[in-house]
Amino acid sequence: MTDATSPQPANVYFGGQAVIEGVMIRGPEHMAVAVRHPKGHIVTHSERLTGIYTGRSRRIPFLRGVVVLWETMALGMRALNYSSRIAFEEEIDDNGEQVEFPEKVLWGTMALAILFVVGIFFAGPILLANLLEAFDVHRFWIVAVEGVLRLALFVGYIALIGLIPDIRRVFQYHGAEHMTIHAYEAGKPLVPAEVRPFPKEHTRCGTSFLLVVVFVALITFFVFDLLVDEGILIRTASRIVFMPLVAGISYEILRIGARYGGNWFVHAMFVPNIALQALTTKVPDDSQIEVAIASFEATLEAAGVAPASASDAEAIAMAPPLD
């Protein structure tokens, strides 16, 4: 693998996402996906990002949080579609034809997932907490119970899906992604033996972002409900209307954590975020670390920072486009 001991400037951050049997790595202007093919080799695709992915809106405080939230979903769905095409390439239907997963099916799945999130994590706690009004409970405690219920549902859901074997493998790739980014940021060679000692948790993790969103939402909705009490419909609508603001504030908090992580106070603030990653990241094996490295190297090569290793050349050449 490539010895990437000359990192880009310190203010250049890399992020990523675990996908089906693979990892997606995103740099400032490029991204790459690496997936373990059923036959054992690694298939890699990289591309330059344009439009909203690199536009001026990403540099505007608070607005960039909303942009990042959208692009995470959009780019993540494309990466998942790509990984499913590679990972399930050998699955055959009853007619002897290869099974494919159209992108519109994945977008439909994401739409249902969003409805599920809105119903369970937003409307559900409101309706449950609102039952306390029948007992003349003070609004302060009703709003507090709603926030606690939302946090409990969020953590419980993550813990529950982590018990599914296929999801656990995704969480292992998630850990491999973090460990590889840690190694690169520390200036270490990108080889499994050098990546292995690094932690599977990372301050800039998307799980951290979601947890910050939950806490910022709790405070935002708490203040709104204490100042404006116009009934359950208004309270429910406020959860949707204020989400862009919540996402914007949460992203700025996450950036502070990434930049000033060495400060004891900032570090203490992010202890819950790191603790939650015990549920969303699992220790990967060397083959999964190899996939994460291949994705990172492809991103670096696309950015002109480091060449891909010769062993990956065949896989890169045969990779289909990321539709």
RAGIWO-V8840 format. One record per residue. RES is the residue in one small letter. PHI is phi in whole degrees, 0 to 359 (999 if undefined). PSI is psi as a letter, one per 40 degrees, with the letter a starting at -180 (999 if undefined). Layout:
res->RES phi->PHI psi->PSI
res->RES phi->PHI psi->PSI
This chain:
res->m phi->999 psi->i
res->t phi->287 psi->h
res->d phi->274 psi->g
res->a phi->263 psi->g
res->t phi->263 psi->e
res->s phi->237 psi->g
res->p phi->297 psi->i
res->q phi->290 psi->i
res->p phi->308 psi->i
res->a phi->298 psi->d
res->n phi->274 psi->e
res->v phi->264 psi->h
res->y phi->255 psi->i
res->f phi->249 psi->i
res->g phi->232 psi->a
res->g phi->184 psi->a
res->q phi->201 psi->h
res->a phi->280 psi->h
res->v phi->234 psi->a
res->i phi->291 psi->h
res->e phi->54 psi->f
res->g phi->190 psi->a
res->v phi->219 psi->h
res->m phi->250 psi->h
res->i phi->242 psi->h
res->r phi->240 psi->h
res->g phi->257 psi->a
res->p phi->302 psi->d
res->e phi->226 psi->e
res->h phi->220 psi->i
res->m phi->217 psi->i
res->a phi->210 psi->i
res->v phi->235 psi->h
res->a phi->237 psi->h
res->v phi->226 psi->h
res->r phi->281 psi->h
res->h phi->290 psi->i
res->p phi->305 psi->d
res->k phi->277 psi->e
res->g phi->113 psi->d
res->h phi->277 psi->i
res->i phi->258 psi->h
res->v phi->256 psi->h
res->t phi->232 psi->h
res->h phi->227 psi->h
res->s phi->225 psi->i
res->e phi->200 psi->i
res->r phi->274 psi->h
res->l phi->266 psi->i
res->t phi->224 psi->a
res->g phi->66 psi->b
res->i phi->297 psi->d
res->y phi->292 psi->d
res->t phi->229 psi->e
res->g phi->292 psi->i
res->r phi->296 psi->d
res->s phi->298 psi->d
res->r phi->288 psi->e
res->r phi->254 psi->e
res->i phi->265 psi->h
res->p phi->307 psi->i
res->f phi->75 psi->d
res->l phi->292 psi->d
res->r phi->295 psi->d
res->g phi->295 psi->d
res->v phi->293 psi->d
res->v phi->297 psi->d
res->v phi->296 psi->d
res->l phi->297 psi->d
res->w phi->293 psi->d
res->e phi->293 psi->d
res->t phi->298 psi->d
res->m phi->290 psi->d
res->a phi->293 psi->d
res->l phi->290 psi->d
res->g phi->296 psi->d
res->m phi->293 psi->d
res->r phi->295 psi->d
res->a phi->294 psi->d
res->l phi->295 psi->d
res->n phi->298 psi->d
res->y phi->297 psi->d
res->s phi->295 psi->d
res->s phi->293 psi->d
res->r phi->294 psi->d
res->i phi->280 psi->d
res->a phi->294 psi->d
res->f phi->252 psi->f
res->e phi->300 psi->d
res->e phi->270 psi->e
res->e phi->283 psi->h
res->i phi->241 psi->h
res->d phi->275 psi->a
res->d phi->294 psi->d
res->n phi->266 psi->e
res->g phi->79 psi->e
res->e phi->256 psi->i
res->q phi->291 psi->h
res->v phi->277 psi->h
res->e phi->237 psi->i
res->f phi->243 psi->g
res->p phi->302 psi->i
res->e phi->298 psi->d
res->k phi->296 psi->d
res->v phi->292 psi->d
res->l phi->293 psi->d
res->w phi->294 psi->d
res->g phi->296 psi->d
res->t phi->297 psi->d
res->m phi->294 psi->d
res->a phi->298 psi->d
res->l phi->295 psi->d
res->a phi->295 psi->d
res->i phi->295 psi->d
res->l phi->298 psi->d
res->f phi->297 psi->d
res->v phi->297 psi->d
res->v phi->298 psi->d
res->g phi->289 psi->d
res->i phi->277 psi->d
res->f phi->269 psi->e
res->f phi->244 psi->c
res->a phi->291 psi->d
res->g phi->304 psi->d
res->p phi->299 psi->d
res->i phi->297 psi->d
res->l phi->295 psi->d
res->l phi->293 psi->d
res->a phi->293 psi->d
res->n phi->294 psi->d
res->l phi->298 psi->d
res->l phi->291 psi->e
res->e phi->298 psi->d
res->a phi->294 psi->e
res->f phi->254 psi->e
res->d phi->57 psi->f
res->v phi->284 psi->h
res->h phi->299 psi->i
res->r phi->303 psi->d
res->f phi->307 psi->d
res->w phi->286 psi->d
res->i phi->296 psi->d
res->v phi->294 psi->d
res->a phi->296 psi->d
res->v phi->297 psi->d
res->e phi->300 psi->d
res->g phi->296 psi->d
res->v phi->295 psi->d
res->l phi->298 psi->d
res->r phi->296 psi->d
res->l phi->294 psi->d
res->a phi->295 psi->d
res->l phi->296 psi->d
res->f phi->298 psi->d
res->v phi->293 psi->d
res->g phi->297 psi->d
res->y phi->297 psi->d
res->i phi->298 psi->d
res->a phi->297 psi->d
res->l phi->291 psi->d
res->i phi->291 psi->d
res->g phi->293 psi->e
res->l phi->279 psi->e
res->i phi->283 psi->h
res->p phi->307 psi->d
res->d phi->295 psi->d
res->i phi->290 psi->d
res->r phi->299 psi->d
res->r phi->296 psi->d
res->v phi->299 psi->d
res->f phi->294 psi->d
res->q phi->292 psi->d
res->y phi->295 psi->d
res->h phi->300 psi->d
res->g phi->296 psi->d
res->a phi->297 psi->d
res->e phi->300 psi->d
res->h phi->298 psi->d
res->m phi->297 psi->d
res->t phi->292 psi->d
res->i phi->296 psi->d
res->h phi->304 psi->d
res->a phi->298 psi->d
res->y phi->296 psi->d
res->e phi->294 psi->d
res->a phi->272 psi->e
res->g phi->76 psi->f
res->k phi->271 psi->i
res->p phi->298 psi->i
res->l phi->274 psi->g
res->v phi->227 psi->i
res->p phi->309 psi->d
res->a phi->296 psi->d
res->e phi->276 psi->d
res->v phi->280 psi->d
res->r phi->307 psi->d
res->p phi->290 psi->e
res->f phi->281 psi->i
res->p phi->292 psi->i
res->k phi->276 psi->e
res->e phi->262 psi->i
res->h phi->213 psi->h
res->t phi->300 psi->d
res->r phi->273 psi->e
res->c phi->300 psi->i
res->g phi->298 psi->d
res->t phi->297 psi->d
res->s phi->299 psi->d
res->f phi->300 psi->d
res->l phi->296 psi->d
res->l phi->293 psi->d
res->v phi->297 psi->d
res->v phi->302 psi->d
res->v phi->299 psi->d
res->f phi->289 psi->d
res->v phi->294 psi->d
res->a phi->297 psi->d
res->l phi->302 psi->d
res->i phi->291 psi->d
res->t phi->298 psi->d
res->f phi->292 psi->d
res->f phi->297 psi->d
res->v phi->296 psi->d
res->f phi->299 psi->d
res->d phi->292 psi->d
res->l phi->285 psi->d
res->l phi->272 psi->d
res->v phi->233 psi->h
res->d phi->240 psi->g
res->e phi->247 psi->f
res->g phi->104 psi->i
res->i phi->292 psi->d
res->l phi->294 psi->d
res->i phi->295 psi->d
res->r phi->297 psi->d
res->t phi->295 psi->d
res->a phi->297 psi->d
res->s phi->297 psi->d
res->r phi->296 psi->d
res->i phi->278 psi->d
res->v phi->297 psi->d
res->f phi->274 psi->e
res->m phi->299 psi->d
res->p phi->301 psi->d
res->l phi->296 psi->d
res->v phi->298 psi->d
res->a phi->296 psi->d
res->g phi->296 psi->d
res->i phi->295 psi->d
res->s phi->298 psi->d
res->y phi->294 psi->d
res->e phi->295 psi->d
res->i phi->296 psi->d
res->l phi->295 psi->d
res->r phi->295 psi->d
res->i phi->298 psi->d
res->g phi->298 psi->d
res->a phi->289 psi->d
res->r phi->279 psi->d
res->y phi->243 psi->f
res->g phi->299 psi->d
res->g phi->284 psi->e
res->n phi->286 psi->h
res->w phi->298 psi->d
res->f phi->290 psi->d
res->v phi->297 psi->d
res->h phi->301 psi->d
res->a phi->295 psi->d
res->m phi->298 psi->d
res->f phi->262 psi->e
res->v phi->302 psi->d
res->p phi->299 psi->d
res->n phi->296 psi->d
res->i phi->294 psi->d
res->a phi->296 psi->d
res->l phi->295 psi->d
res->q phi->292 psi->e
res->a phi->297 psi->d
res->l phi->271 psi->d
res->t phi->259 psi->e
res->t phi->233 psi->h
res->k phi->234 psi->i
res->v phi->293 psi->h
res->p phi->274 psi->i
res->d phi->269 psi->i
res->d phi->297 psi->d
res->s phi->294 psi->d
res->q phi->285 psi->d
res->i phi->296 psi->d
res->e phi->300 psi->d
res->v phi->294 psi->d
res->a phi->298 psi->d
res->i phi->296 psi->d
res->a phi->300 psi->d
res->s phi->295 psi->d
res->f phi->295 psi->d
res->e phi->297 psi->d
res->a phi->295 psi->d
res->t phi->294 psi->d
res->l phi->296 psi->d
res->e phi->297 psi->d
res->a phi->298 psi->d
res->a phi->274 psi->e
res->g phi->77 psi->f
res->v phi->266 psi->d
res->a phi->210 psi->i
res->p phi->284 psi->i
res->a phi->286 psi->i
res->s phi->288 psi->i
res->a phi->299 psi->d
res->s phi->292 psi->e
res->d phi->266 psi->e
res->a phi->302 psi->d
res->e phi->296 psi->d
res->a phi->295 psi->d
res->i phi->295 psi->d
res->a phi->296 psi->d
res->m phi->268 psi->e
res->a phi->291 psi->h
res->p phi->286 psi->i
res->p phi->292 psi->i
res->l phi->273 psi->g
res->d phi->296 psi->999
